[in-house]
């Protein structure tokens, strides 16, 4: 089964994280495919999806999530509750 993974950015931790996910899916027998835009995803066949919250920009993006047999969705909060919200990294 295909699993679509957002094309890794060329620097920072996400590059290594996404390459690690690709290797992990391959080791489980999946066919991972990188994509730049949700327009590249063939919704007429069965697929799974790995996507980040900031990649969802239009209603069509929601349609791609709806059509997937399973979606792994990374969502990051904008606000952090105390006491973690007082950590220097979040200020």
C-alpha positions in Angstrom: 0.0 0.0 0.0 1.2 3.5 -0.7 1.8 5.9 2.1 2.3 9.5 1.1 4.8 11.5 3.1 5.3 15.3 2.7 8.5 15.9 0.9 11.2 16.6 3.5 12.5 20.1 3.9 16.2 20.3 3.1 17.5 21.3 6.6 16.7 20.9 10.2 15.3 18.0 12.2 12.3 17.4 9.9 14.6 16.2 7.1 15.9 13.4 9.2 12.6 12.6 10.8 10.9 12.2 7.5 13.7 10.1 6.0 13.5 7.9 9.1 9.7 7.5 8.6 10.3 6.6 4.9 12.8 3.9 5.9 10.5 2.6 8.6 7.6 2.3 6.2 9.7 0.5 3.6 10.9 -2.0 6.2 7.2 -2.8 6.9 6.5 -3.4 3.2 4.8 -0.1 2.4 5.5 1.9 -0.7 6.3 5.4 0.7 5.9 8.3 -1.8 7.0 11.9 -1.1 4.7 14.7 -2.2 5.0 18.4 -2.4 1.4 19.3 -2.8 -1.8 17.3 -2.0 -2.7 17.8 -5.7 -0.1 15.0 -6.4 -2.0 12.4 -4.3 -4.1 9.9 -6.3 -7.3 9.7 -4.3 -8.8 7.0 -6.5 -6.6 4.3 -5.0 -6.2 3.2 -1.5 -3.5 5.0 0.4 -2.4 6.3 3.8 -1.1 9.7 4.6 1.5 11.4 6.8 0.9 15.2 7.0 1.6 18.1 9.2 -0.9 20.7 10.4 0.7 23.6 8.5 0.4 21.7 5.2 -3.4 21.9 5.4 -4.3 25.1 3.5 -7.5 24.4 1.5 -10.7 22.4 1.7 -9.2 20.1 -1.0 -6.5 19.2 1.5 -9.2 18.0 3.9 -10.7 15.9 1.1 -7.3 14.1 0.7 -7.3 13.4 4.5 -10.9 12.1 4.3 -10.2 9.8 1.4 -7.1 8.1 3.0 -7.6 4.8 4.8 -5.5 6.1 7.6 -3.9 9.5 8.3 -1.0 10.3 10.6 -1.4 13.9 11.4 1.2 16.0 13.2 -0.3 18.9 15.1 1.7 21.4 17.1 0.2 23.6 19.7 0.6 27.4 19.6 0.1 27.9 23.3 1.6 25.8 26.1 0.0 25.4 29.6 2.0 26.3 32.7 4.4 25.2 33.9 5.8 24.3 30.5 4.6 27.6 29.0 7.1 29.4 31.1 10.1 27.5 29.7 12.5 29.8 27.8 12.0 27.8 24.6 8.3 28.8 24.5 8.7 32.5 25.3 
